[in-house]
Amino acid sequence: MMLVAAQNIATSAAQATQIPAPLTQEDFFPVDRKQAKLGQLLFYDPILSGNRNISCATCHSIDFGTGDGLSLGIGEGGEGLGPKRTAGQGDDRIRKRIPRNASALWNLGAKEITTLFHDGRLSFSDVYDNGFDSPAEEWLPSGLTTILAVQALFPMTSQFEMAGNPKENQVAGAAHDRIDNVWPILSKRVRIIPEYGKMFVEAFDDVDEAPQVNITHIARALAAFQNFEWQSYDSRYDAYVAGDEDALTDKEKRGLELFFGEANCASCHSGKLFSDQKFHALALPHFGPGRTRLFDPYVRDVGHMGESDRLEDAYSFRTPQLRNVELTGPYGHNGAYPTLEGIVRHHLNPAQGWENWKPEMANLPDVPWLEAIDFVSLQDKRERARLRAKVDIEPVDLNDKEVGELIAFLKSLTGTDSIKGRLGRPTSVPSGLKVD
């Protein structure tokens, strides 16, 4: 549909048709408020981690745009929050950095989302006869109807994110046996807490008493909270395309023209969420432990190829959504760029970005016992050549003024009241554990 504001943009009709309509509440799955409130408490409660010392909110904080402000996160064993989080000490210190940048959580309850995670290892599919292609494969629990609820299951099974190291706790041991052995343990932990048990009975029609609570209910509650808390569709861009000509400045309007025109951003960042949910290779420099195929001897990150096992998918990553992008740095699947301008310029000329990038641009907390492997792949000439050669986008020549206009437009995608969240951070949780 061509809206009034879009009609007045000084660009071609072909370009204007790419301009998406405003995002609205109708674009999201409905939310049960009781489930969302329950999910809020679970999101901030360390009880879902193996050692009861880290919660979802530790790495996905509203204070840092629903991320952690780090290039690669510090998970289980770390101390503190955000950019000041440290790697811990003694026997509890971390053994590995989180391989990828903590994804932002804005608008993940939208109906149009079909794929999640940087490498796309979660998607809708019938390959396992349960509706999803996921790391749980055929062991995915039944009753999960949204991709966001499925996604909520996996951080709590990850050794370096929430589960902990083998022999440290029952959850970590179960995770190294088979992934679905984790969830009954965590479900029991939660449902035996009287306040949680009562809340589940009140929130779910199929729960008459606490012993009936299972991991599906927990995942659905977490998804309900994330959907409700981080719906963001009140940006000035939304107001502009809805017809308010004064919602954007002249500079932002020129940036909009560039985004949907000459800069060619919308070829990948399309739709209301500004993502085609496909995979593209941009020659972002690799560092950290990465993620690759199980039989791969390299310390590297092969991106979507690790999921698809197709060579053509090597070093490609899911197109990130751009709403609230101003808040979600560092940028890139590994947080390679600390600023929005840095990642924009890399997109405009990946080859030049590759040559200009320096390791000190990465925001990595000091971890002396891991420093030897932090940049090992960048020291491998063959791996550098393979990654550098895989670029799916053509360079675009913009001057500094135009780059500034493009960045100004991207900042117009920032929400207003919605960026504060709706339920917020609770002061306490039913487990009695510390809220970060």
TIKOL-101052 format. One record per residue (C-alpha): x, y negated, z negated; residue in three letters. Coordinates in steps of 0.25 Angstrom, whole numbers, padded with zeros to 4 digits, always signed. Example, Ala and Ser with C-alpha at 12.3 -4.5 7.8 and 13.67 -1.06 7.14 Angstrom:
<recs>
+0049+0018-0031ALA+0055+0004-0029SER
</recs>
This chain:
<recs>
+0000+0000+0000MET+0005-0014+0004MET+0004-0023-0008LEU+0003-0038-0008VAL+0017-0041-0013ALA+0024-0031-0004ALA+0017-0037+0008GLN+0024-0050+0006ASN+0038-0044+0005ILE+0046-0049+0017ALA+0050-0036+0022THR+0045-0026+0033SER+0032-0019+0032ALA+0040-0006+0032ALA+0048-0010+0020GLN+0036-0015+0013ALA+0028-0002+0013THR+0039+0004+0005GLN+0036-0005-0007ILE+0028+0003-0017PRO+0016-0001-0024ALA+0016-0005-0039PRO+0018+0007-0049LEU+0006+0008-0057THR+0001+0017-0069GLN-0006+0026-0059GLU+0007+0030-0053ASP+0010+0038-0067PHE+0005+0050-0073PHE-0006+0048-0084PRO+0000+0047-0098VAL-0006+0053-0110ASP-0003+0043-0121ARG-0002+0053-0132LYS+0007+0062-0124GLN+0016+0049-0121ALA+0016+0046-0136LYS+0021+0060-0139LEU+0031+0059-0128GLY+0036+0046-0133GLN+0040+0053-0147LEU+0046+0065-0140LEU+0054+0056-0130PHE+0061+0049-0142TYR+0062+0061-0151ASP+0076+0069-0151PRO+0068+0081-0155ILE+0068+0085-0140LEU+0083+0086-0140SER+0091+0099-0144GLY+0099+0092-0155ASN+0087+0082-0158ARG+0096+0070-0156ASN+0092+0064-0142ILE+0079+0061-0136SER+0074+0057-0122CYS+0074+0043-0126ALA+0089+0044-0130THR+0093+0043-0115CYS+0080+0037-0110HIS+0078+0024-0118SER+0069+0012-0115ILE+0081+0003-0119ASP+0089+0008-0107PHE+0078+0008-0096GLY+0074+0023-0100THR+0088+0027-0098GLY+0101+0026-0107ASP+0109+0016-0100GLY+0120+0026-0098LEU+0125+0031-0084SER+0125+0045-0090LEU+0118+0048-0103GLY+0123+0053-0116ILE+0114+0064-0120GLY+0114+0075-0131GLU+0125+0072-0142GLY+0126+0057-0139GLY+0123+0045-0148GLU+0116+0032-0147GLY+0108+0027-0136LEU+0109+0020-0122GLY+0122+0015-0117PRO+0128+0016-0131LYS+0125+0031-0132ARG+0138+0038-0135THR+0142+0053-0133ALA+0142+0057-0147GLY+0153+0064-0155GLN+0158+0077-0161GLY+0151+0090-0158ASP+0138+0082-0154ASP+0144+0074-0143ARG+0140+0075-0129ILE+0146+0085-0120ARG+0141+0079-0107LYS+0135+0066-0101ARG+0121+0066-0096ILE+0124+0069-0081PRO+0115+0058-0076ARG+0109+0044-0079ASN+0097+0044-0088ALA+0085+0042-0079SER+0075+0031-0081ALA+0061+0035-0086LEU+0053+0024-0079TRP+0040+0029-0072ASN+0044+0044-0072LEU+0029+0047-0075GLY+0025+0042-0061ALA+0017+0052-0052LYS+0026+0050-0040GLU+0039+0056-0047ILE+0042+0070-0042THR+0057+0071-0045THR+0065+0068-0058LEU+0080+0068-0062PHE+0091+0062-0054HIS+0093+0075-0047ASP+0079+0078-0045GLY+0079+0091-0053ARG+0065+0089-0057LEU+0054+0088-0046SER+0040+0094-0043PHE+0042+0107-0036SER+0035+0121-0036ASP+0049+0128-0035VAL+0047+0134-0049TYR+0032+0135-0049ASP+0030+0125-0060ASN+0029+0112-0052GLY+0043+0107-0054PHE+0058+0109-0050ASP+0065+0107-0063SER+0077+0111-0071PRO+0067+0121-0078ALA+0064+0128-0065GLU+0054+0139-0068GLU+0055+0137-0083TRP+0048+0123-0083LEU+0036+0123-0093PRO+0022+0122-0088SER+0013+0111-0090GLY+0022+0099-0085LEU+0014+0091-0075THR+0023+0079-0073THR+0038+0078-0068ILE+0041+0069-0080LEU+0036+0079-0090ALA+0045+0090-0083VAL+0057+0080-0084GLN+0055+0078-0099ALA+0059+0093-0101LEU+0073+0093-0096PHE+0082+0083-0105PRO+0078+0091-0117MET+0085+0103-0111THR+0097+0096-0106SER+0110+0099-0114GLN+0116+0086-0113PHE+0103+0078-0113GLU+0095+0083-0125MET+0097+0098-0128ALA+0111+0098-0133GLY+0122+0108-0132ASN+0121+0123-0133PRO+0122+0128-0147LYS+0118+0114-0153GLU+0103+0117-0154ASN+0092+0127-0149GLN+0088+0118-0138VAL+0101+0117-0131ALA+0103+0132-0133GLY+0089+0134-0126ALA+0093+0125-0115ALA+0105+0133-0111HIS+0096+0146-0111ASP+0085+0141-0102ARG+0079+0127-0101ILE+0065+0131-0105ASP+0070+0137-0118ASN+0072+0122-0123VAL+0057+0118-0123TRP+0051+0127-0133PRO+0061+0123-0143ILE+0059+0108-0141LEU+0044+0110-0141SER+0044+0117-0154LYS+0053+0106-0160ARG+0042+0096-0156VAL+0029+0103-0159ARG+0033+0107-0174ILE+0034+0092-0177ILE+0020+0089-0183PRO+0019+0075-0176GLU+0023+0080-0163TYR+0013+0092-0164GLY+0002+0083-0167LYS+0005+0074-0156MET+0006+0085-0145PHE-0008+0090-0150VAL-0014+0076-0148GLU-0007+0074-0135ALA-0009+0087-0127PHE-0022+0094-0125ASP-0016+0107-0124ASP-0009+0106-0137VAL-0018+0110-0149ASP-0007+0112-0159GLU+0008+0109-0160ALA+0013+0123-0157PRO+0007+0122-0143GLN+0017+0110-0139VAL+0027+0114-0129ASN+0037+0107-0120ILE+0027+0104-0109THR+0020+0095-0119HIS+0033+0088-0124ILE+0037+0085-0109ALA+0023+0080-0106ARG+0023+0071-0118ALA+0037+0066-0114LEU+0033+0063-0100ALA+0020+0056-0105ALA+0029+0047-0113PHE+0039+0044-0102GLN+0028+0041-0092ASN+0020+0032-0101PHE+0032+0025-0107GLU+0040+0021-0094TRP+0029+0018-0084GLN+0034+0006-0078SER+0026-0001-0067TYR+0025-0016-0071ASP+0037-0021-0064SER+0037-0034-0057ARG+0039-0026-0044TYR+0026-0019-0047ASP+0019-0033-0049ALA+0025-0038-0036TYR+0020-0026-0027VAL+0007-0027-0034ALA+0005-0041-0029GLY+0012-0051-0038ASP+0021-0059-0029GLU+0028-0066-0040ASP+0032-0053-0048ALA+0045-0053-0040LEU+0055-0064-0038THR+0060-0067-0024ASP+0073-0060-0027LYS+0066-0048-0031GLU+0057-0048-0019LYS+0069-0049-0010ARG+0075-0037-0018GLY+0062-0030-0015LEU+0063-0032+0000GLU+0077-0027-0001LEU+0073-0015-0009PHE+0062-0011+0001PHE+0070-0016+0013GLY+0084-0018+0017GLU+0090-0011+0004ALA+0082+0001+0007ASN+0081+0005-0008CYS+0066+0009-0006ALA+0071+0021+0004SER+0074+0028-0009CYS+0068+0020-0020HIS+0053+0021-0015SER+0040+0022-0021GLY+0034+0016-0033LYS+0045+0021-0042LEU+0056+0017-0032PHE+0061+0031-0030SER+0059+0041-0019ASP+0062+0052-0029GLN+0072+0058-0019LYS+0087+0060-0020PHE+0098+0051-0014HIS+0113+0051-0014ALA+0120+0037-0017LEU+0134+0041-0020ALA+0133+0037-0035LEU+0147+0040-0041PRO+0146+0052-0050HIS+0151+0053-0065PHE+0147+0061-0077GLY+0144+0076-0077PRO+0133+0076-0066GLY+0124+0086-0063ARG+0126+0097-0052THR+0123+0111-0048ARG+0125+0122-0059LEU+0136+0128-0050PHE+0143+0115-0047ASP+0157+0114-0053PRO+0158+0099-0051TYR+0155+0088-0061VAL+0146+0080-0052ARG+0132+0076-0049ASP+0125+0082-0036VAL+0112+0076-0039GLY+0100+0082-0032HIS+0108+0093-0026MET+0109+0099-0040GLY+0094+0101-0039GLU+0092+0104-0025SER+0105+0111-0022ASP+0105+0104-0008ARG+0118+0098-0003LEU+0110+0086+0003GLU+0106+0082-0011ASP+0120+0081-0016ALA+0122+0068-0025TYR+0108+0063-0023SER+0099+0058-0034PHE+0084+0055-0036ARG+0081+0040-0033THR+0078+0033-0046PRO+0066+0025-0048GLN+0068+0010-0049LEU+0058+0005-0058ARG+0065-0002-0070ASN+0078+0001-0063VAL+0084-0012-0069GLU+0083-0005-0083LEU+0088+0009-0080THR+0103+0008-0077GLY+0114+0013-0076PRO+0110+0017-0062TYR+0111+0030-0053GLY+0109+0044-0057HIS+0122+0043-0066ASN+0121+0029-0070GLY+0133+0025-0061ALA+0129+0010-0060TYR+0126+0002-0072PRO+0119-0009-0065THR+0107-0010-0055LEU+0116-0018-0046GLU+0126-0007-0045GLY+0117+0004-0041ILE+0110-0005-0031VAL+0123-0008-0024ARG+0127+0006-0024HIS+0114+0010-0017HIS+0117-0001-0007LEU+0130+0005-0004ASN+0133+0018-0010PRO+0147+0019-0004ALA+0152+0006-0010GLN+0145+0009-0023GLY+0152+0022-0024TRP+0166+0015-0021GLU+0163+0004-0031ASN+0158+0012-0043TRP+0167+0014-0055LYS+0166+0024-0066PRO+0165+0012-0077GLU+0152+0008-0071MET+0146+0021-0077ALA+0140+0019-0091ASN+0146+0031-0098LEU+0147+0032-0113PRO+0161+0036-0117ASP+0162+0051-0118VAL+0177+0054-0119PRO+0176+0069-0118TRP+0168+0068-0105LEU+0176+0057-0098GLU+0184+0067-0090ALA+0172+0072-0082ILE+0164+0059-0082ASP+0170+0055-0068PHE+0176+0068-0063VAL+0167+0068-0051SER+0172+0055-0046LEU+0186+0060-0047GLN+0183+0071-0037ASP+0186+0066-0023LYS+0177+0077-0016ARG+0165+0074-0026GLU+0167+0059-0024ARG+0166+0061-0009ALA+0154+0070-0009ARG+0146+0060-0018LEU+0151+0048-0010ARG+0147+0054+0003ALA+0132+0057-0001LYS+0124+0044+0001VAL+0110+0044+0005ASP+0108+0029+0007ILE+0113+0019+0017GLU+0121+0007+0012PRO+0113-0007+0012VAL+0120-0020+0013ASP+0114-0030+0004LEU+0121-0043-0001ASN+0122-0047-0016ASP+0110-0056-0015LYS+0101-0044-0010GLU+0107-0034-0020VAL+0103-0044-0031GLY+0089-0045-0025GLU+0087-0030-0024LEU+0091-0029-0039ILE+0081-0040-0043ALA+0070-0031-0036PHE+0074-0019-0043LEU+0073-0026-0056LYS+0059-0030-0053SER+0056-0015-0054LEU+0058-0017-0069THR+0045-0015-0077GLY+0040-0026-0087THR+0032-0020-0099ASP+0034-0006-0095SER+0049-0006-0097ILE+0047-0007-0112LYS+0040+0007-0113GLY+0026+0009-0119ARG+0028+0018-0131LEU+0042+0014-0134GLY+0052+0021-0144ARG+0046+0027-0156PRO+0052+0024-0170THR+0051+0039-0174SER+0048+0052-0168VAL+0041+0064-0174PRO+0053+0073-0176SER+0059+0062-0185GLY+0072+0062-0176LEU+0079+0049-0173LYS+0073+0040-0162VAL+0084+0035-0153ASP
</recs>
